[in-house]
Amino acid sequence: METLEQFYKWTEETSDPRTRDWLLLQTPWPIICIFVSYLTMIYIGPKLMKGHQAWNLKSVLIPYNFALVILSFYMFYEFLMSAALAGYSLKCQPVDYSRDPLALRMASVCWWFFFSKVIELLDTLFFILRKKENQITFLHVYHHCTMIINWYLGAKYVAGGQAFLLAMINSFVHIWMYSYYTLAAVGPHMQKYLWWKKYMTTLQLTQFFIVVAHTGYNMTIDCNFPQGFNYAVFFYAITLIILFGNFYYKSYVEKKATKKQSQNGTSHSKVSNGYHYELRSRKPESNGTNGHTN
């Protein structure tokens, strides 16, 4: 028990003195409660909705997603301007723990970025209420859970420095992502304007490769930025490349190949010795799965 108390005291002493008293950062308990509540919601939510109709949340989803577009744009602008005005380096940028206005501006947007990840947990709640549990994949849960923990630590210990690049790029990606969600929530007639859906995953993968390259480089040089955070971000970005890469392959590459194969094998004709034969691909057995095979 004494060891735990000493560890807790050390975590508080080493935290950023500017942000340690900000909302949700005073102690780890608020974020732990949010984390546990989120996982509990995922487990219990679908069970509670089982006997109920899906909620029509159009009037909620449009302003919610649009608000996140605005917040993402604000954060991207603040990260960009704070870094540019302070002369940030992409090679090595320590955290400025002073109370200089630019340093505080960067710390403030780091907190907003962390808080945006808490807000985005509502994405999952909306899936549950709309009975779209198929959208609550391992990738979805993993990404939401890890981001709130990662950026709780980021806002509490390294509110600035070279961590800004990851957050700035992610904010840029989320401008487009939540713009897509906003338009999709308007109604089916907007689908013709959403042809760029698959490029969203490409954009997400691109940001992770940039983060791996950036942190990978910083792991090899002598820079006054906590090396443990570099290692954590580096390996975390690799896990996201694997998971998002798998999603992209299954959603676009594999489906495209299956669709092409199906189109090529559906109906062929040929003439042989004056007789006309129509060759059709053999339909697989349904095995009682309504025409779907495993």
Stockholm file with secondary structure:
# STOCKHOLM 1.0

chainA/1-294         METLEQFYKWTEETSDPRTRDWLLLQTPWPIICIFVSYLTMIYIGPKLMKGHQAWNLKSVLIPYNFALVILSFYMFYEFLMSAALAGYSLKCQPVDYSRDPLALRMASVCWWFFFSKVIELLDTLFFILRKKENQITFLHVYHHCTMIINWYLGAKYVAGGQAFLLAMINSFVHIWMYSYYTLAAVGPHMQKYLWWKKYMTTLQLTQFFIVVAHTGYNMTIDCNFPQGFNYAVFFYAITLIILFGNFYYKSYVEKKATKKQSQNGTSHSKVSNGYHYELRSRKPESNGTNGHTN
#=GR chainA/1-294 SS CHHHHHHHHHHHHTSCTTTTTSTTTSSSHHHHHHHHHHHHHHHHHHHHHTTSCCCCCHHHHHHHHHHHHHHHHHHHHHHHHHHHHTTCCSSCCCCCCSCCHHHHHHHHHHHHHHHHHHHTTHHHHHHHHTTCGGGCCHHHHHHHHHHHHHHHHHHHHCSSGGGHHHHHHHHHHHHHHHHHHHHHHHCGGGGGGCTTHHHHHHHHHHHHHHHHHHHHHHTSSCCSSCHHHHHHHHHHHHHHHHHHHHHHIIIIIHHHHHHHHHHHHHEEEEEETTEEEEEECCCCCCTTSTTCCC
#=GC SS_cons         CHHHHHHHHHHHHTSCTTTTTSTTTSSSHHHHHHHHHHHHHHHHHHHHHTTSCCCCCHHHHHHHHHHHHHHHHHHHHHHHHHHHHTTCCSSCCCCCCSCCHHHHHHHHHHHHHHHHHHHTTHHHHHHHHTTCGGGCCHHHHHHHHHHHHHHHHHHHHCSSGGGHHHHHHHHHHHHHHHHHHHHHHHCGGGGGGCTTHHHHHHHHHHHHHHHHHHHHHHTSSCCSSCHHHHHHHHHHHHHHHHHHHHHHIIIIIHHHHHHHHHHHHHEEEEEETTEEEEEECCCCCCTTSTTCCC
//
